[in-house]
């Protein structure tokens, strides 16, 4: 396990940083998509609500790996070409965005109806009441489940190895399949496990800090 430990740690360390970058970037995309979806869900316009529901049902009921394959292998067939990194970020972001939108919608549903009525009585428009009254309160209420989605995304990011992104799992597979057999199987597995566990624990801690700082004062 320790014969080539420095080489193994260097390779897996690079994969670990790639995993962190892919996770955080795709999560930022998911937050933007989720915010758009939740606005469409509560919009008074029926077409917007229908489109948001169709998007959510599609991505919640199609496996993430299928989404990545459709983007990476399917879209170039119809002339839409991009780098595998782009498809990885978009695939993870669009898939997770459906869950983020539903989580945010549950947060909005938890806000008393009187809040929206009070906003309307002050003369606020639908957009103003949503951005200034409803969404700030709902986001504070759903930080824990949003954090859970972030942790799940760390693990889901391993699937991008299927389209050639060299994240942590992809790097570990290359080490295991090393033709010179320089790396011990269990050593690689232990290091990969520690890597994913470290990322998840750090993000869990940050989510707890954010939850405490945004908690409602009672």
JOVEN-V788466 format. One record per backbone hydrogen bond with DSSP energy under -1.0 kcal/mol. CO is the residue of the C=O (numbers start at 1). NH is the residue of the N-H. Records with the same first field share a line. If there is no record, write none. Layout:
CO = NH + NH
This chain:
4 = 8
5 = 9
6 = 10
7 = 11
8 = 12
9 = 13
10 = 14
11 = 15
12 = 16
13 = 17
14 = 18
15 = 19
16 = 20
17 = 21
18 = 22
19 = 23
20 = 24
21 = 25
22 = 26
23 = 27
24 = 28
25 = 29
26 = 30
27 = 31
28 = 32
29 = 33
30 = 34
31 = 35
32 = 36
33 = 37
34 = 38
35 = 39
36 = 40
37 = 41
38 = 42
45 = 49
46 = 50
47 = 51
48 = 52
49 = 53
50 = 54
51 = 55
52 = 56
53 = 57
54 = 58
55 = 59
56 = 60
63 = 67
64 = 68
65 = 69
66 = 70
67 = 71
68 = 72
69 = 73 + 74
70 = 75
74 = 77
75 = 78 + 80
76 = 79
83 = 87
84 = 88
85 = 89
86 = 90
87 = 91
88 = 92
89 = 93
90 = 94
91 = 95
92 = 96
93 = 97
96 = 100
97 = 101
98 = 102
99 = 103
100 = 104
101 = 105
102 = 106
103 = 107
104 = 108
105 = 109
108 = 111
112 = 115
113 = 117
114 = 118
115 = 119
116 = 120
117 = 121
118 = 122
119 = 124
120 = 123
125 = 129
126 = 130
127 = 131
128 = 132
129 = 133 + 134
130 = 135
134 = 138
135 = 139
136 = 140
137 = 141
138 = 142
142 = 146
143 = 147
144 = 148
145 = 149
146 = 150
147 = 151
148 = 152
149 = 153
150 = 154
151 = 155
152 = 156
153 = 157
155 = 158
156 = 159
157 = 160
158 = 161
159 = 162
160 = 163 + 165
161 = 164
165 = 167
167 = 171
168 = 172
169 = 173
170 = 174
171 = 175
172 = 176
173 = 177
175 = 178
178 = 181
184 = 188
185 = 189
186 = 190
187 = 191
188 = 192
189 = 193
190 = 194
191 = 195
192 = 196
193 = 197
194 = 198
195 = 199
196 = 200
197 = 201
198 = 202
199 = 203
200 = 204
201 = 205
202 = 206
203 = 207
204 = 208
205 = 209
206 = 210
207 = 211
208 = 212
209 = 213
210 = 214
